[in-house]
Each structure stands twice: as C-alpha cells, then as structure tokens.
Amino acid sequence: MPAAEHYHIPGAWDPTRSVLGRALARFDSDRLRAETTFYVLAVAAVTGYVVFTFLGWAWINWDGPPTEAEAFRYWILQSAGTSAVLLLAWFGRRRGVNVFVTEQKLRIVARGAPEITIDYSDIEYCERIPGIQYQQHYRLYAETRSFPGRMPERLVLVQTSRFPVILGLRSAEQELFLQQVLSQREARRRETHRVA
C-alpha cells in the first residue's frame, strides 16, 4: 500500500452555510439550535418579503395604475430585495474535504476547520450506514464530526473511542477505504501486542 491514500469528499450546496447561517453558527455554540434558528429566520424573512412585496404593489396602485417610473422603481426594488434574500440566506456551500489514510493516522482536512487526526488504535469500528440512519441519529449527536458531502445513499461511519466521524465518500471508494483503514488498524494492534 502507498504511504498515503487520498480520498476527496466534494462540497455541496447547503443553505445553512450561507451568510446568515454562518453568522448564527458563530453566535450559538449548539450546531443544531443554530440550524433550527436559521430555518425559522429564513422562512420568516421570505414570508415577510412576500407580504411586503404585495403590500408595496397595493400601495403603488392605491390611486390607480402607477406611472411607468413608479412601476420601474418598484420592480428594481423588488429585484434587489430578492437578490438580497438569496445572497444572505440561500446561497451557501459546504466545503470539500480531503481524507488521508496514512501509515500512522487517519487525517481529515477541511479548509477553514481544524484538522482531525485519528490514531488507528482509537478506532473501535468502521462500517457503511444508510443516509437515513445518519439523518435520524448521528447528525443529531453533538459529538459527531460530520462530512457528508453530497449525501450518497450510504455513508461511512468511523466510530472512535471519543466521537463518531461520518464521511460522505463516493460509493465506489467506500469499500476500498474501509479495507485500508481496517488493515491499518489491525497492523497497529499487531505492533502493540508485539511490543507488550
């Protein structure tokens, strides 16, 4: 096996990583509460924007049809408002993640986040889990280190003695990744028993 095998989890669209979502995540240390607050505020902002759009059009039409200049200003403001809502609350992207299976440790590197290194002796087990199990269980667990990417049908769970790690590797790479990690774990255990 080469010195380090590299896997890449591609980034994906995620509105909770928008400007509003990132601001709420910085404000609130609880990831799930920040996500819930984001969805409540985003829905309230869209609903309020739609209501104000209709009220604005009704106000412009109060005394009869608007002049061409008034209608033009209204549509410019409406377009600017739509753009602002989309930019602040809708356009977000989860960053791509690189996973390295080295001879010493499993390394998970995501831009803008601290690197996670896992010693093979800390790994209790590795397996593939359905995406629904991740959504209903592991995603809700505060200690989970989650890198789902574009959410394939099945995800890889690396359960350590401290926390679970979820990796959204491509389906074709999952089995090879599991074999490499488990073989490295067994090699570390044999070395530990040999020394002891």
Protein Blocks (a to p, Z undefined) as FASTA:
>chain_A
ZZbdcddddddddfklmmklmmmmmmpmblklmmmmmmmmmmmmmmmmmmmmmmmmmmmm
mnoccdfklmmmmmmmmmmmmmmmmmmmmmccdddddddddfkbccdddehiacddddfk
lpmbdcdddfklmmmmmmmpmklccdeknopabdcddddfkbccddfddfklmmmmmmmm
mmmmmmmmmmmmmmZZ
